[in-house]
Amino acid sequence: MQTTLSVSGRGLIALPAAMRKAAGIRPQDSLIAEITAEGILLRPAVTLPVEIYSRERTAEFDAAESDLAQALELAKRRKK
């Protein structure tokens, strides 16, 4: 698929809906623009959600790790 685009005075370009759909680009997606020997390459940017853990959530992780350590120790004893 190929099309001609215009650049606005603010440097913005608009991708036609058919091109966005074909590329799987949705509203609010992030793209990486890269200069290559052949021109400008647009590709999806991988973004990962970040969770900021509260003290309570950290305590849950600590408790789960403790439970796992106990279960592994018990399994080790049973094998002997």
N, CA, C and O atoms as CSV, one atom per row, in Angstrom:
chain,resi,resn,atom,element,x,y,z
A,1,MET,N,N,0.853,-1.173,0.000
A,1,MET,CA,C,0.000,0.000,0.000
A,1,MET,C,C,0.895,1.230,0.000
A,1,MET,O,O,1.881,1.288,0.735
A,2,GLN,N,N,0.559,2.189,-0.803
A,2,GLN,CA,C,1.354,3.402,-0.924
A,2,GLN,C,C,0.418,4.589,-1.051
A,2,GLN,O,O,-0.635,4.492,-1.682
A,3,THR,N,N,0.798,5.710,-0.453
A,3,THR,CA,C,-0.004,6.928,-0.554
A,3,THR,C,C,0.912,8.141,-0.421
A,3,THR,O,O,2.044,8.020,0.047
A,4,THR,N,N,0.431,9.286,-0.824
A,4,THR,CA,C,1.164,10.538,-0.664
A,4,THR,C,C,0.577,11.278,0.524
A,4,THR,O,O,-0.640,11.430,0.633
A,5,LEU,N,N,1.447,11.738,1.415
A,5,LEU,CA,C,1.019,12.449,2.614
A,5,LEU,C,C,1.518,13.879,2.570
A,5,LEU,O,O,2.491,14.186,1.880
A,6,SER,N,N,0.852,14.749,3.306
A,6,SER,CA,C,1.287,16.135,3.447
A,6,SER,C,C,1.753,16.351,4.877
A,6,SER,O,O,1.262,15.720,5.813
A,7,VAL,N,N,2.698,17.246,5.023
A,7,VAL,CA,C,3.187,17.609,6.356
A,7,VAL,C,C,2.615,18.984,6.670
A,7,VAL,O,O,2.751,19.915,5.876
A,8,SER,N,N,1.973,19.111,7.831
A,8,SER,CA,C,1.378,20.395,8.214
A,8,SER,C,C,2.475,21.368,8.633
A,8,SER,O,O,3.640,20.994,8.767
A,9,GLY,N,N,2.088,22.599,8.832
A,9,GLY,CA,C,3.023,23.617,9.293
A,9,GLY,C,C,3.624,23.283,10.655
A,9,GLY,O,O,4.710,23.755,10.990
A,10,ARG,N,N,2.929,22.480,11.426
A,10,ARG,CA,C,3.424,22.056,12.741
A,10,ARG,C,C,4.224,20.763,12.638
A,10,ARG,O,O,4.689,20.249,13.655
A,11,GLY,N,N,4.395,20.223,11.425
A,11,GLY,CA,C,5.174,19.000,11.243
A,11,GLY,C,C,4.381,17.725,11.427
A,11,GLY,O,O,4.963,16.648,11.556
A,12,LEU,N,N,3.061,17.825,11.441
A,12,LEU,CA,C,2.215,16.654,11.639
A,12,LEU,C,C,1.846,16.012,10.309
A,12,LEU,O,O,1.673,16.695,9.300
A,13,ILE,N,N,1.728,14.688,10.326
A,13,ILE,CA,C,1.219,13.965,9.161
A,13,ILE,C,C,0.025,13.152,9.617
A,13,ILE,O,O,-0.079,12.791,10.789
A,14,ALA,N,N,-0.869,12.867,8.696
A,14,ALA,CA,C,-2.033,12.034,9.007
A,14,ALA,C,C,-1.967,10.801,8.115
A,14,ALA,O,O,-1.841,10.908,6.895
A,15,LEU,N,N,-2.055,9.628,8.742
A,15,LEU,CA,C,-2.098,8.386,7.980
A,15,LEU,C,C,-3.551,8.068,7.648
A,15,LEU,O,O,-4.406,8.133,8.531
A,16,PRO,N,N,-3.847,7.732,6.418
A,16,PRO,CA,C,-5.224,7.387,6.052
A,16,PRO,C,C,-5.715,6.176,6.847
A,16,PRO,O,O,-4.932,5.306,7.229
A,17,ALA,N,N,-7.019,6.138,7.085
A,17,ALA,CA,C,-7.622,5.069,7.887
A,17,ALA,C,C,-7.292,3.685,7.338
A,17,ALA,O,O,-6.990,2.776,8.111
A,18,ALA,N,N,-7.342,3.510,6.034
A,18,ALA,CA,C,-7.062,2.200,5.448
A,18,ALA,C,C,-5.630,1.757,5.750
A,18,ALA,O,O,-5.379,0.578,5.996
A,19,MET,N,N,-4.696,2.708,5.732
A,19,MET,CA,C,-3.298,2.381,6.022
A,19,MET,C,C,-3.130,2.042,7.504
A,19,MET,O,O,-2.413,1.104,7.852
A,20,ARG,N,N,-3.795,2.810,8.379
A,20,ARG,CA,C,-3.727,2.513,9.817
A,20,ARG,C,C,-4.294,1.137,10.099
A,20,ARG,O,O,-3.719,0.364,10.865
A,21,LYS,N,N,-5.426,0.833,9.477
A,21,LYS,CA,C,-6.067,-0.464,9.690
A,21,LYS,C,C,-5.171,-1.605,9.200
A,21,LYS,O,O,-5.015,-2.615,9.886
A,22,ALA,N,N,-4.586,-1.439,8.018
A,22,ALA,CA,C,-3.714,-2.479,7.453
A,22,ALA,C,C,-2.485,-2.710,8.328
A,22,ALA,O,O,-1.987,-3.832,8.415
A,23,ALA,N,N,-1.993,-1.653,8.976
A,23,ALA,CA,C,-0.803,-1.758,9.819
A,23,ALA,C,C,-1.147,-2.097,11.267
A,23,ALA,O,O,-0.252,-2.323,12.082
A,24,GLY,N,N,-2.450,-2.135,11.591
A,24,GLY,CA,C,-2.854,-2.441,12.967
A,24,GLY,C,C,-2.599,-1.309,13.934
A,24,GLY,O,O,-2.414,-1.542,15.128
A,25,ILE,N,N,-2.588,-0.086,13.435
A,25,ILE,CA,C,-2.355,1.088,14.277
A,25,ILE,C,C,-3.690,1.605,14.785
A,25,ILE,O,O,-4.604,1.888,14.011
A,26,ARG,N,N,-3.782,1.723,16.111
A,26,ARG,CA,C,-5.014,2.200,16.744
A,26,ARG,C,C,-4.782,3.560,17.391
A,26,ARG,O,O,-3.634,3.949,17.606
A,27,PRO,N,N,-5.845,4.287,17.704
A,27,PRO,CA,C,-5.683,5.576,18.376
A,27,PRO,C,C,-4.864,5.422,19.662
A,27,PRO,O,O,-5.025,4.446,20.394
A,28,GLN,N,N,-4.019,6.357,19.918
A,28,GLN,CA,C,-3.146,6.424,21.092
A,28,GLN,C,C,-1.969,5.451,21.042
A,28,GLN,O,O,-1.189,5.408,21.994
A,29,ASP,N,N,-1.807,4.665,19.969
A,29,ASP,CA,C,-0.625,3.809,19.827
A,29,ASP,C,C,0.611,4.685,19.693
A,29,ASP,O,O,0.540,5.795,19.165
A,30,SER,N,N,1.727,4.189,20.168
A,30,SER,CA,C,3.001,4.883,20.011
A,30,SER,C,C,3.765,4.259,18.855
A,30,SER,O,O,3.756,3.041,18.674
A,31,LEU,N,N,4.423,5.101,18.080
A,31,LEU,CA,C,5.229,4.646,16.952
A,31,LEU,C,C,6.649,5.165,17.111
A,31,LEU,O,O,6.881,6.205,17.727
A,32,ILE,N,N,7.584,4.432,16.552
A,32,ILE,CA,C,8.976,4.878,16.480
A,32,ILE,C,C,9.217,5.293,15.038
A,32,ILE,O,O,8.925,4.533,14.114
A,33,ALA,N,N,9.746,6.493,14.841
A,33,ALA,CA,C,10.118,6.975,13.509
A,33,ALA,C,C,11.635,6.877,13.414
A,33,ALA,O,O,12.360,7.393,14.265
A,34,GLU,N,N,12.102,6.206,12.363
A,34,GLU,CA,C,13.531,5.970,12.211
A,34,GLU,C,C,13.956,6.338,10.786
A,34,GLU,O,O,13.291,5.977,9.815
A,35,ILE,N,N,15.059,7.051,10.680
A,35,ILE,CA,C,15.611,7.375,9.371
A,35,ILE,C,C,16.427,6.172,8.900
A,35,ILE,O,O,17.323,5.706,9.604
A,36,THR,N,N,16.113,5.678,7.712
A,36,THR,CA,C,16.854,4.564,7.121
A,36,THR,C,C,17.418,5.011,5.780
A,36,THR,O,O,17.150,6.123,5.324
A,37,ALA,N,N,18.192,4.150,5.159
A,37,ALA,CA,C,18.751,4.472,3.841
A,37,ALA,C,C,17.647,4.666,2.814
A,37,ALA,O,O,17.839,5.366,1.819
A,38,GLU,N,N,16.491,4.050,3.047
A,38,GLU,CA,C,15.381,4.131,2.101
A,38,GLU,C,C,14.378,5.231,2.419
A,38,GLU,O,O,13.479,5.495,1.620
A,39,GLY,N,N,14.519,5.879,3.575
A,39,GLY,CA,C,13.580,6.931,3.950
A,39,GLY,C,C,13.222,6.843,5.417
A,39,GLY,O,O,14.044,6.435,6.237
A,40,ILE,N,N,12.007,7.221,5.753
A,40,ILE,CA,C,11.534,7.193,7.135
A,40,ILE,C,C,10.729,5.915,7.344
A,40,ILE,O,O,9.808,5.611,6.587
A,41,LEU,N,N,11.092,5.186,8.374
A,41,LEU,CA,C,10.395,3.947,8.731
A,41,LEU,C,C,9.585,4.203,9.993
A,41,LEU,O,O,10.123,4.680,10.992
A,42,LEU,N,N,8.306,3.891,9.953
A,42,LEU,CA,C,7.450,3.957,11.140
A,42,LEU,C,C,7.182,2.538,11.597
A,42,LEU,O,O,6.802,1.682,10.798
A,43,ARG,N,N,7.382,2.284,12.897
A,43,ARG,CA,C,7.097,0.955,13.434
A,43,ARG,C,C,6.515,1.090,14.829
A,43,ARG,O,O,6.731,2.097,15.502
A,44,PRO,N,N,5.775,0.077,15.263
A,44,PRO,CA,C,5.161,0.153,16.590
A,44,PRO,C,C,6.218,0.233,17.689
A,44,PRO,O,O,7.266,-0.407,17.603
A,45,ALA,N,N,5.937,1.010,18.702
A,45,ALA,CA,C,6.794,1.072,19.885
A,45,ALA,C,C,6.206,0.139,20.918
A,45,ALA,O,O,5.004,0.173,21.180
A,46,VAL,N,N,7.036,-0.686,21.498
A,46,VAL,CA,C,6.570,-1.603,22.534
A,46,VAL,C,C,6.496,-0.828,23.841
A,46,VAL,O,O,7.486,-0.254,24.293
A,47,THR,N,N,5.332,-0.819,24.432
A,47,THR,CA,C,5.158,-0.169,25.725
A,47,THR,C,C,4.639,-1.183,26.711
A,47,THR,O,O,3.789,-2.011,26.381
A,48,LEU,N,N,5.146,-1.118,27.911
A,48,LEU,CA,C,4.755,-2.058,28.953
A,48,LEU,C,C,4.153,-1.282,30.120
A,48,LEU,O,O,4.666,-0.235,30.515
A,49,PRO,N,N,3.064,-1.806,30.661
A,49,PRO,CA,C,2.480,-1.132,31.823
A,49,PRO,C,C,3.403,-1.262,33.035
A,49,PRO,O,O,4.071,-2.281,33.213
A,50,VAL,N,N,3.433,-0.241,33.847
A,50,VAL,CA,C,4.256,-0.240,35.049
A,50,VAL,C,C,3.333,-0.172,36.246
A,50,VAL,O,O,2.429,0.662,36.300
A,51,GLU,N,N,3.563,-1.049,37.202
A,51,GLU,CA,C,2.772,-1.029,38.430
A,51,GLU,C,C,3.663,-0.536,39.556
A,51,GLU,O,O,4.749,-1.072,39.777
A,52,ILE,N,N,3.206,0.477,40.262
A,52,ILE,CA,C,3.914,0.968,41.438
A,52,ILE,C,C,3.318,0.233,42.634
A,52,ILE,O,O,2.128,0.357,42.921
A,53,TYR,N,N,4.153,-0.527,43.322
A,53,TYR,CA,C,3.660,-1.361,44.408
A,53,TYR,C,C,3.517,-0.578,45.704
A,53,TYR,O,O,4.418,0.155,46.113
A,54,SER,N,N,2.371,-0.751,46.336
A,54,SER,CA,C,2.149,-0.171,47.655
A,54,SER,C,C,2.843,-1.062,48.688
A,54,SER,O,O,3.279,-2.168,48.369
A,55,ARG,N,N,2.938,-0.584,49.897
A,55,ARG,CA,C,3.540,-1.404,50.968
A,55,ARG,C,C,2.728,-2.679,51.185
A,55,ARG,O,O,3.287,-3.741,51.462
A,56,GLU,N,N,1.415,-2.567,51.057
A,56,GLU,CA,C,0.554,-3.733,51.241
A,56,GLU,C,C,0.814,-4.785,50.157
A,56,GLU,O,O,0.871,-5.982,50.438
A,57,ARG,N,N,0.970,-4.312,48.910
A,57,ARG,CA,C,1.223,-5.239,47.798
A,57,ARG,C,C,2.595,-5.898,47.950
A,57,ARG,O,O,2.749,-7.085,47.660
A,58,THR,N,N,3.593,-5.132,48.403
A,58,THR,CA,C,4.919,-5.696,48.648
A,58,THR,C,C,4.848,-6.747,49.750
A,58,THR,O,O,5.515,-7.778,49.669
A,59,ALA,N,N,4.048,-6.494,50.769
A,59,ALA,CA,C,3.879,-7.470,51.858
A,59,ALA,C,C,3.235,-8.752,51.330
A,59,ALA,O,O,3.581,-9.844,51.781
A,60,GLU,N,N,2.303,-8.635,50.381
A,60,GLU,CA,C,1.700,-9.821,49.764
A,60,GLU,C,C,2.755,-10.648,49.042
A,60,GLU,O,O,2.765,-11.874,49.152
A,61,PHE,N,N,3.649,-9.981,48.300
A,61,PHE,CA,C,4.721,-10.695,47.614
A,61,PHE,C,C,5.632,-11.405,48.615
A,61,PHE,O,O,6.014,-12.557,48.410
A,62,ASP,N,N,5.977,-10.703,49.704
A,62,ASP,CA,C,6.846,-11.294,50.725
A,62,ASP,C,C,6.202,-12.528,51.340
A,62,ASP,O,O,6.869,-13.538,51.562
A,63,ALA,N,N,4.902,-12.444,51.614
A,63,ALA,CA,C,4.188,-13.580,52.200
A,63,ALA,C,C,4.146,-14.750,51.222
A,63,ALA,O,O,4.323,-15.901,51.622
A,64,ALA,N,N,3.914,-14.463,49.951
A,64,ALA,CA,C,3.873,-15.526,48.946
A,64,ALA,C,C,5.237,-16.190,48.803
A,64,ALA,O,O,5.315,-17.411,48.663
A,65,GLU,N,N,6.304,-15.413,48.837
A,65,GLU,CA,C,7.652,-15.981,48.757
A,65,GLU,C,C,7.954,-16.842,49.970
A,65,GLU,O,O,8.586,-17.892,49.851
A,66,SER,N,N,7.508,-16.404,51.124
A,66,SER,CA,C,7.704,-17.186,52.345
A,66,SER,C,C,6.948,-18.506,52.264
A,66,SER,O,O,7.483,-19.558,52.612
A,67,ASP,N,N,5.708,-18.445,51.805
A,67,ASP,CA,C,4.913,-19.675,51.637
A,67,ASP,C,C,5.582,-20.628,50.657
A,67,ASP,O,O,5.621,-21.835,50.894
A,68,LEU,N,N,6.105,-20.100,49.567
A,68,LEU,CA,C,6.773,-20.929,48.570
A,68,LEU,C,C,8.028,-21.573,49.160
A,68,LEU,O,O,8.282,-22.757,48.940
A,69,ALA,N,N,8.805,-20.801,49.902
A,69,ALA,CA,C,10.017,-21.345,50.525
A,69,ALA,C,C,9.665,-22.480,51.479
A,69,ALA,O,O,10.359,-23.496,51.521
A,70,GLN,N,N,8.598,-22.312,52.237
A,70,GLN,CA,C,8.175,-23.372,53.164
A,70,GLN,C,C,7.723,-24.614,52.400
A,70,GLN,O,O,8.054,-25.733,52.794
A,71,ALA,N,N,6.987,-24.437,51.333
A,71,ALA,CA,C,6.511,-25.566,50.538
A,71,ALA,C,C,7.684,-26.300,49.896
A,71,ALA,O,O,7.686,-27.530,49.853
A,72,LEU,N,N,8.665,-25.580,49.402
A,72,LEU,CA,C,9.840,-26.214,48.802
A,72,LEU,C,C,10.653,-26.973,49.847
A,72,LEU,O,O,11.148,-28.067,49.578
A,73,GLU,N,N,10.787,-26.402,51.021
A,73,GLU,CA,C,11.505,-27.086,52.104
A,73,GLU,C,C,10.785,-28.357,52.511
A,73,GLU,O,O,11.427,-29.382,52.741
A,74,LEU,N,N,9.475,-28.311,52.603
A,74,LEU,CA,C,8.679,-29.495,52.954
A,74,LEU,C,C,8.820,-30.566,51.875
A,74,LEU,O,O,8.957,-31.746,52.200
A,75,ALA,N,N,8.791,-30.187,50.621
A,75,ALA,CA,C,8.945,-31.138,49.516
A,75,ALA,C,C,10.340,-31.757,49.548
A,75,ALA,O,O,10.505,-32.945,49.271
A,76,LYS,N,N,11.330,-30.955,49.883
A,76,LYS,CA,C,12.693,-31.470,49.965
A,76,LYS,C,C,12.813,-32.514,51.085
A,76,LYS,O,O,13.467,-33.543,50.917
A,77,ARG,N,N,12.178,-32.238,52.221
A,77,ARG,CA,C,12.225,-33.179,53.365
A,77,ARG,C,C,11.527,-34.492,53.006
A,77,ARG,O,O,11.984,-35.562,53.409
A,78,ARG,N,N,10.441,-34.424,52.265
A,78,ARG,CA,C,9.687,-35.638,51.910
A,78,ARG,C,C,10.492,-36.561,50.982
A,78,ARG,O,O,10.325,-37.780,51.007
A,79,LYS,N,N,11.349,-35.969,50.178
A,79,LYS,CA,C,12.163,-36.757,49.245
A,79,LYS,C,C,13.239,-37.548,49.970
A,79,LYS,O,O,13.705,-38.562,49.452
A,80,LYS,N,N,13.638,-37.118,51.137
A,80,LYS,CA,C,14.723,-37.782,51.877
A,80,LYS,C,C,14.280,-39.043,52.518
A,80,LYS,O,O,15.076,-39.715,53.175
